[in-house]
Amino acid sequence: MQFHDAPTHVYQNYQAQIRLMVKMRFLLGLARKIAKVNGILAFAQVVETLGLLAAQVSMVEGMVHGMETAGTQWGAYFVPNRRMLYAALVLTQQLYPQVIHTIRELAGSGMIMLPSSVADFANADIAAYIRKTQQSPAVHAEERVKLFKLAWDAVGSEFASRHTQYEMFYASTTFVTRGHAFRTCDWPAATGLVDAFMQRYDLPGV
């Protein structure tokens, strides 16, 4: 109980949202570079996909700014807004795996058909095949391999899978985070709008 009554729980998850915000910016940059290297950046559907990603990342940033702007003093300390924090926890649990899946779609097979090691470039025979198969309209083969190795580390590797699981559950299971959002919601303000509207008219004959 003390963990939630004091600002401890808010501070812990607030710093986690700042971490996630920076992480999402990185993933957004990765997605755009993948589209550029694949030569698909001019396609309307790719622009639409990247626009959605940009909006999702901006939403995470906006939630962080919102919880800061709407925060309050707790004695000598400033505490981010609890209601907006819990809303961010609920939404980002769903958002992170969606973003990862979108990057996988943009990359396609590019993250699979890669040299096994950087040492392959040191073998003249193998390097020649790499440069033929890893061509890109935007960058040379070495740069393309470098980007897609990074992309695999970020979204496909064992390390990346752990990150996805972490982002989905580090703040607890969904029914717990949604419970926090339920308890901290200003329900009187929301239902008050409905009540105020309904009080403006009566049903004839009732």
N, C-alpha and C positions, 0 to 999 in steps of 0.2 A: 504494500500500500504506500509506504514512504517513497518508493521508487517513482510512483506516479504522482503523488501529492506534491512532492518537491520538484524542482525543474530538472532533476537528473535525467528522467526519461526523454524529455524534450531536447536537452542539450546533446544527449547521445545520438539521437536520430537526426537532429539538425545538422551535425557535422557529417553524418552519413549522406544527407541530401546534398551537401556542398560537394562531397567526394563524387557522388553520382552525377552531379551537374557537369563537372569537369570531364568525367568519363564519357558522358553523352556527347560533349563537344568533340572529343577525340573520335568517337565512332562516326559522328556526322562528317568530319573531315575525311575519315577513311572511306566512307561511302562515296563521297564526291570524287576522290582520287581514283577509286576503282572504276567509276563510270567514265572518267576521262581516259584512263589507261585502256579500257575496253573499247573506246571509240564510240560510246553510246550516249554521250552527254547531250547531243543535239536532238535526241529522240523525245518527242512530246511526253510519252508515258514515263520516261526516265526522269524528265524534269518534274513531272507530277509526283513521282515517288520521292525524289529528293526534297521537293517542297513539303511533302507530308512529314518527312524526317526532320526537316528544319523546324516545322511547327511543333513537333513533339519535343524536340530539344528545347525550344523556346518556352514551352509549357513548363518543363522542369525548372528552367531558370526563373520563370515568372513565379512559380510556387515558392522558390527560395526567397526571391525579393519580397513576395507578399507576406511570408511569415516573419520577415525582418521588419517590414514597414508596419505591420499590425501588431507587433510585439508590445510587451508592457514591462514595467519595472517590477522586480521582485526584491524588495529591499534595495541593496546596493547594486543589484545585478539586472541586466536586461535579458528578458526571456522571449524568444521567438514565439509567435502565435501558435498555440497548441492545436487549434482546430485546423488551420491550414497545413500544419505539419502532418497531421494524421491523414488529411486528404491526399497529400503528396505521397505518403507511404502506400495508400491503397492504389492510387493510379499508377505509380511507378512499378509496383509489383507486376502489373499486367503489361506495362509499356516496354520494359527492358527486353523480354523475349521477343516481342514484336519487332523491335529495332534490329535485334540480332538476325531474325529470320529475313528481314528485308535486305540486309547486307549480304546474306547468303545468296539471295536471289539475284542481286546485282552482280555478284562475283561469278555466279554460275560454276562451271568446272575449272575456272582459273585457279582456285585454291587447291585443286587436286592434282592437276597435271603440271607438277613442279619438280625440279631436281631434288634428289634426296638430301643433298648437302651442298654447302658453298664450296666444298672441296671438288665438286664436279667441274667447276670452272677452271680448276688447275690442270685438268686432263684435256689436252688439246682436242682429242677425238670427240670426247663427250661434249665439250664446250661448243664445238661447231654445231652439234645437233640441238643443243640448248638454244643457241642464238637463232636457229631456224624455227624452232617450235614455240619460242617465247616472244615472237615479234609482237609489236604493238604500234599503232599509228601515232602514239603520243610519246613513248619513251623507248630507250634501248632495252635489250633483253635483261641485262643485269638489274636495271631499275624496276622492271616489271616483276621479276622474280622476288626482288627485295620487298616490294609492296605486298605481293600476295602471300609471302611467308609471314609478314606482319599481320595481314588480315586473318590468316589461319590461326595464328597465335591468339588473336582477339576474339574470334567467333567460333572456331571449329576444334581447337585442340582440347586436350584434357583440362588444361589450365582454364581455357575459355568456358568449358562446360561447367566447371566449378563456379566460375564467376556468375554464370547465368542462374545456377541454383542458389547462389548466395543472394543475388539481387532480388530473387523471387521470395526468399524466406528469411533473410537476416533479421527482419523486424517482426518475425513470427508468421504463423499461417494466416491466410486471408481472412478467416472469420474473426481472428483476434484484431488485426489492423482495422477491419471494417467495423468492429465493435468500438474501437477507439473513436473512429469517425462518427459513429452513431451517438456516442455519449457526449462528444464535444460539439455536436452540431447545435446551432441556435434554432431549435425547433419552434419556439414561440414566435420568432420573427418570421419564419417561413409560413407557418399555419396562420399567423396573424394577417398576412396578406390575403389569404383565402377568405378568412372570416370578414375582413374589412370589405372585400368585394361583395360577398354574399349579403352583408347587411345593407347594401345600397338599394336593394329591391326586395319586394315580397311577392309571393305567389298569389294571384287573384283568388279570392274566396277562401283563403287559409288563415 
